[in-house]
Structures are given as structure tokens and as C-alpha cells.
Amino acid sequence: MTRWIGGLDGCRGAWAGVLLDLDDPGRYRAARFARVADLLDAPEAPLSVGIDIPIGLDSHVTGGGRAADRAARAHLGRGRASVFRVPARAAVHAQTYAEAKVLSRAHSTPPFAPSIQCWNILGYVREVDTLLRARPELMMRLHEIHPEIAFHRLNGGRALAAGKKGPARQDGLTERRALLAAAGLPAGLIAARPAGIGADDHLDALAGLVVARDILAGCAIPLPDPPGRDAAGLPIVIWMPARAAGPPLVPGDFPVKAKR
């Protein structure tokens, strides 16, 4: 049985995707996918996929939002701003930004409206929410991650020296590549950024891959613990890697343990 894992990150109307064969780390693929389902239904049929998008939505948002987001902010400390507050499901599925603001205020205490930056991300959230509710069996394979939490964990629970934006961007990207290499990902895959995919999006997809590996091994760490569920039965949990670093991948390292 071939055991593939995957990682996904939203990028300009599509998804940056990566795939890796756990039993032959020389086999991997990085590509731009139009839909999340395109990677899940790809010939590799990945057993575990980490995706940088909220899964599981509150019907009514209170305080700081989903339990997973509150736990993630507490874990990140000064990097907490990278975890945005997810509006209620009704607002996520709004047809326009104006409607989303109205619905978000109606389904939150205290009332809040998503920013335009958040609205621009909600299309990705809608896609995943619609997919998992239509095909609930995919919940066993598709898992929410947050790249900055993953990199924070891979860095030994310490804040990274540089971000992915701004004047220190190149230093931030170099630091993240080094952490992914230390976590055991093949150098060729780390360097295999497809045309049309931003460097940060590719690295964030690779962070999802690292978490997907640990989920399959049964050693990833949930935020919160135990995970929650929304009204539709979708998990509300952000998964992070089990350890700061690891040896290079060796065939047979990880058992098949995808159930969650």
C-alpha cells in the first residue's frame, strides 16, 4: 500500500498543494490545484492532508471566536495576531461582503463584522465547509492546521526571528525552509515551488504536510485538547506537529493510523 500525505494553502483563487510518499521520500509532487477536492481525489489519494483554512464553524460567535482559535492565540503569545476571528457559518456563506457584515453582527456576541481581508479569505472557507458537509468521509483525511503554529512548534516553541512579509521577508523564508528540512522533508520538495505559487504559500503548504505526517502517525497535538465539534459535526481543532524536529523520513517510519 502506497502511503501519501499532503498539504494545502490558499493562493490567489486556487490552492498551493504538496504531496509526499512516506514509503519513498524521493517521490513527491508540488502543484497548483483549482479545488481542494482535486488534491484529495488525485491519483496519490493522500491518507492525511493538512490545510491552512478553518474547518468547523460556530453558529454563533462569542468572545474571541472558535475554541481552536482561542487556544491557538494563547499558544502563539506575541504572534497571536496571525490567528483571525472566524465569523459564524451564516456569514461565511453570504453572497456579498455587505451581507456577510450584517449576518456576522447578527450571529456574534459582542457583534463584529469581518474585515475586507477576512472576507477575501472566506471563499476558501466556504469551499472547504461545503465539501466536508457534502462528503463527510473526507473529515478522516483533511485536517486544519495553522502554519505559524506549526513553525513555532518546529522552532522548539520559540517565536521565529523574522516574518514572511516586510523587509526581513527573505530571512523569514530561509528560516522556515531550514525548519522544514530539520523536520525531515526532502530538499527537492522544499525547493519544488511551482510557477504561479508564492514562496510563502508553498512553505505554508509544506507546514501542512509536516502536520499531516504526525496526524497519520497518531502523535500530532490538538488545540484545544480534546477537539470540539460544530453543529454540523465538523471538527473544531487546529493540529500542530508533535516535535521540534525529526530525522529524515525513512520507509516504514509511520504506521497507518488515520482515524481521528
C-alpha positions in Angstrom: 0.0 0.0 0.0 1.4 3.4 -1.0 1.0 6.0 1.7 0.9 9.6 0.5 0.3 12.7 2.6 -0.5 16.2 1.5 -0.5 19.9 2.4 -2.7 22.8 1.1 -2.6 26.6 1.4 -4.9 29.1 -0.4 -3.2 31.1 -3.1 -4.8 33.7 -5.4 -8.0 31.9 -6.3 -6.5 28.4 -6.1 -4.5 26.2 -3.7 -0.8 25.6 -3.3 -0.5 21.8 -2.9 2.2 19.4 -2.0 2.2 15.6 -1.9 4.8 13.1 -0.5 5.1 9.3 -0.5 6.0 8.3 3.1 7.5 5.0 1.9 9.6 6.6 -0.8 10.5 10.2 0.1 12.0 10.6 -3.4 8.5 10.6 -4.8 6.8 13.9 -4.3 4.8 16.5 -6.2 4.1 20.2 -5.8 1.3 21.7 -7.9 -1.4 24.4 -8.1 -4.8 22.9 -7.5 -8.0 24.6 -8.6 -10.0 22.9 -5.8 -9.3 21.1 -2.5 -11.1 18.1 -3.9 -8.6 17.9 -6.8 -5.8 17.1 -4.4 -7.9 14.7 -2.3 -9.1 12.9 -5.4 -5.7 12.9 -7.1 -4.1 9.6 -8.1 -1.9 9.7 -5.0 -5.1 9.6 -2.8 -3.4 11.1 0.2 -4.3 9.5 3.5 -3.8 12.7 5.5 -3.8 16.3 4.4 -3.0 19.4 6.4 -4.8 22.5 5.2 -4.4 26.1 6.3 -8.1 27.0 6.5 -10.7 26.9 9.3 -12.7 23.7 9.5 -15.7 23.7 11.8 -17.7 26.9 12.2 -19.6 28.3 15.1 -23.3 29.0 14.6 -22.9 32.0 17.0 -19.5 33.6 17.7 -18.8 34.7 21.2 -15.7 36.5 22.6 -12.6 35.6 20.7 -14.3 33.1 18.4 -13.8 29.4 18.0 -12.2 27.4 20.8 -9.5 26.4 18.5 -8.6 30.0 17.6 -8.5 31.0 21.3 -6.2 28.1 22.1 -4.0 28.9 19.1 -3.6 32.6 20.2 -2.7 31.5 23.7 -0.1 29.1 22.3 1.5 31.8 20.0 1.7 34.6 22.5 3.0 37.7 20.7 2.3 36.1 17.4 -1.4 35.8 18.2 -2.4 38.4 15.6 -1.9 35.8 12.8 -5.0 33.9 14.0 -8.1 35.7 12.7 -11.5 35.6 14.2 -13.8 33.4 12.0 -17.3 34.6 11.5 -20.4 32.4 12.1 -21.3 29.9 9.4 -24.2 32.1 8.1 -21.8 35.0 7.4 -19.2 32.7 5.8 -21.8 31.6 3.3 -23.0 35.1 2.5 -23.2 36.1 -1.2 -21.7 39.6 -0.7 -19.4 41.4 1.7 -22.3 43.7 2.8 -24.4 40.7 3.6 -21.6 39.0 5.4 -21.2 42.0 7.7 -24.9 42.0 8.5 -25.0 38.3 9.2 -21.8 38.3 11.2 -23.1 41.0 13.5 -26.4 39.2 13.9 -24.6 35.9 14.9 -22.0 37.2 17.3 -21.8 38.5 20.9 -20.4 41.1 21.1 -21.4 41.9 17.5 -18.5 42.2 15.0 -18.1 42.4 11.2 -15.3 40.7 9.3 -12.7 42.9 7.7 -12.4 43.0 3.9 -9.2 41.0 4.2 -11.1 38.3 6.1 -13.9 38.4 3.5 -11.3 37.7 0.8 -10.4 34.5 2.6 -13.9 33.4 3.3 -14.3 32.0 -0.2 -11.7 29.3 0.7 -13.6 28.6 4.0 -16.9 28.2 2.1 -15.3 25.8 -0.3 -14.0 23.5 2.5 -17.1 23.8 4.6 -19.3 22.8 1.6 -17.0 20.0 0.6 -16.9 18.4 4.0 -20.6 18.7 4.6 -21.3 17.0 1.2 -18.6 14.4 1.7 -18.2 13.8 5.5 -15.9 10.8 4.9 -13.2 13.3 4.0 -13.1 14.5 7.6 -10.9 11.5 8.2 -8.3 12.8 5.7 -8.5 16.6 5.8 -7.3 18.4 8.9 -7.0 22.1 9.9 -3.5 23.4 10.6 -2.1 26.9 11.1 1.4 27.4 9.5 2.7 29.9 12.1 1.7 27.5 14.9 3.5 24.6 13.0 6.6 26.7 12.5 6.5 27.9 16.1 6.4 24.3 17.2 9.2 23.2 14.8 11.3 26.0 16.3 11.1 24.5 19.7 8.2 26.5 20.9 10.0 29.8 20.2 9.0 32.7 18.1 10.7 32.9 14.7 13.3 35.6 14.2 11.6 37.0 11.0 8.2 37.1 9.4 7.2 36.2 5.8 6.4 39.7 4.9 8.2 43.1 5.1 11.9 43.9 4.8 13.0 40.7 6.6 11.0 38.5 4.3 13.9 36.6 2.8 15.3 35.9 6.2 11.9 34.6 7.3 11.6 32.3 4.3 15.1 31.0 4.8 14.3 30.3 8.5 11.2 28.4 7.6 12.9 26.3 4.9 15.5 25.3 7.5 12.8 24.2 9.9 11.1 22.1 7.3 14.4 20.4 6.4 15.1 19.7 10.1 11.6 18.2 10.3 12.7 15.7 7.6 11.2 16.9 4.4 13.2 16.3 1.2 15.3 19.2 0.0 13.9 18.7 -3.5 10.3 19.1 -2.3 11.1 22.2 -0.3 12.7 23.7 -3.4 9.9 22.5 -5.8 7.8 25.6 -5.8 5.5 25.6 -8.9 5.2 28.6 -11.2 2.4 30.9 -10.1 2.7 29.9 -6.4 4.1 32.4 -3.9 7.1 31.3 -1.8 5.2 31.8 1.4 2.2 29.8 0.1 4.5 26.9 -0.9 6.1 26.8 2.6 2.8 27.0 4.3 1.6 24.0 2.3 4.7 22.2 3.4 4.0 23.0 7.0 0.6 21.3 6.5 2.4 18.3 5.1 4.5 18.0 8.3 1.4 18.1 10.5 -0.4 15.6 8.2 2.5 13.2 8.7 2.2 13.5 12.5 -1.6 13.1 12.4 -1.2 9.9 10.4 1.3 8.7 13.0 -1.2 9.5 15.8 1.2 11.9 17.5 0.0 15.4 16.4 -1.2 17.7 19.2 -4.7 19.2 19.1 -5.6 22.8 20.0 -7.8 22.6 22.0 -7.5 19.2 23.7 -9.9 17.5 23.4 -11.1 18.8 20.0 -14.6 20.2 19.6 -17.3 19.8 17.0 -19.6 22.3 15.4 -23.4 21.9 14.8 -22.8 20.1 11.5 -20.4 17.6 13.1 -17.2 19.1 11.7 -14.2 19.2 14.0 -13.1 22.5 15.6 -9.4 21.8 16.2 -6.1 23.1 14.9 -3.4 20.4 14.8 0.3 21.1 15.4 3.4 18.9 15.0 4.4 16.5 17.7 8.1 17.6 18.0 10.5 20.3 17.2 12.5 18.3 14.6 13.0 14.8 13.4 15.3 12.6 11.4 15.0 12.3 7.6 12.0 10.2 6.5 12.7 6.5 6.3 10.3 4.0 4.7 8.2 2.3 7.3 8.6 5.1 9.9 4.9 5.8 10.3 2.1 3.3 10.8 -1.3 3.7 9.1 -3.3 5.5 11.7 -5.6 8.0 10.0 -8.6 7.7 12.2 -9.5 10.8 14.2 
